[in-house]
Amino acid sequence: MSMRYLSPNTSRLSPRRPRSPEAVKELDKRLRSLSAEDRQKLIQRLRKIAYLFDDAVKIPGTKITLGWDAVLGLVPFIGDATTTAVSAYFLWEAHRLGASRWTMIKMVGNVLTDFMVGLVPLVGDLADIGFRANRRNMKLLEKELDKLERQGK
């Protein structure tokens, strides 16, 4: 059994099936539909979204940065719903770029955690400053895209 087909939860060591040939063809089709230039523009747009929503402003005298996610989170429910909608766009674009199912599940978990914690008044707003779902999702996506690029070469 090859190590690359082990499930992410290696404590169980259950074998994971590789992507089916149909899934690989569908992924190749999606990736080819975007030119290299379009892919780079899309990745830059997602980086900008992650920056604006998580790190746009530095609080003077500290190392703490916050973005629109923390600011909009101050508005009960509507602010959290708005930032979750932007994160949903982020997820849709990640799917278009060819992120794996497992990466998408982790990204959705980050968004749901951010939304659920953000619903709690004041505590959720402070947690929004510490838990940066868009930045985490961007790191996951970049790691996935690097892996796909290495496999393609």
N, C-alpha and C positions, 0 to 999 in steps of 0.2 A: 504494500500500500504506500503510495507516494505521500509525502508530508503535505504537499500543497492541496490535497483533497480532503484534509482533515477539517472538521467543523471548527469554527472560531472558538467554541467552548472545548478546549483540548482536554479538560478534565474528564469529559465523557468519552473522548476519542471515537466518536461515531463517524463513520465515513460520510463524506459529503459528495454527492454526485456532481460531476463537472457540468457546465452548461451544455444543454442539448445542442445538436447541430443546428436545429431550427432557431434556437435562441441566439447562437453565434451569428448566423446569417442575418437575423433581424438587427442585432447590434451593429454588425458591419454595415448594413444598409443605412441605419440611422447615422453612424459616424461618417459615412461617405456623403450623406446628404448635406453636411456642413463642410464648407471649405476650411482649410487650415486658418485662413484669415478670419472667417466668421467664428470659428471656435475660439481663437485668441480674443476677439472682441467680446464674446460672450463670457469668457473667463474673467476678463478685465471688468466687465459690468458686474459680475457676481462679487468680485473682490471689493469693488466700490460700494456695493450694497452692504456687504459685511462690515466694511469700515464705517460707513455712515450710521448704521444701526447699532454698532457696538463700541466704536472707538473715536468718534468724530471730535470730541472736545475733551481736553485735559483739564482737570480741576487744578487751578494754580496752587503751587506749593506741595502738591502730592504727586504720586505716580498713578493716580486713579484716572481712568478715562471712561467716558460714557458717551452714548449715542442716542439716536432717536428712540431706540427700544426702551431705554430707561425713562426718557422724557414723556413719550406717549403712554407709557405704563402708568403714569400718575393719574390718567383719566380712567376711572373705573370701567371695566369690561371693554368699552369701545376702543381704548388705547391698546389693550392687549389683543383684541380681535384684529385691529389694524396691523400690528406688527406680525401677528401670526399669518395674516394674508400675504404680507411681503415675504415671509419665510416660506409660504406655500409656493410662491412664484420661484423662489430659490430652488425648492425641491423639484419643481417641474423642469426647470432648466438643467438641473443635475441629471435628471432622467433622460432628457434629450441628449446630453453629452455622453451617456452610456454608463452611468454609475450602476454598480451591481445591486442586486436585491438586498444583500446584507448591508451594504453602505447606505442604501435608501432607508432601511429599517432603523439604523442608528441615527440617521439625520432626522427622521420623523420623531424618534424618541427625544432628541434634543429640542425640537420645536414644541412637542407636547409638554415636556418638562418646563420649558420657558413659559408657556401659556398657563399651565396649571399653577405654578408658583407665582406667576405675575398676578393672578386673580386675588391673592391674599393682600389686603390693604397694608400699605407701608412696608411690611416684611417682604412682600413680593417685589416691591419697588427697589429695595436694597439688594435683594437677590438678583434682580435684573442686571445690576451693575457688576456682580460677581460671576454670574452664569451667562456667558455670551454664546448663545446658540448659533448665531450666524457665523461667528468666527470659528467655532468648533466645526460647523458644517463645511466651511470653506477648506479647513485643514483636511477633513475626511475626503472631500471631493478632489483636492489636489493630490492626495496620496493615491486615490483610486485612478485618477487620470495618468499619473506617473506609471502605475502598475500596468494599465492598459497600453501605454506607449511602449513600455519595455517588452510586453508580450507581442506587440505588433511588429517590432523590429527583428 
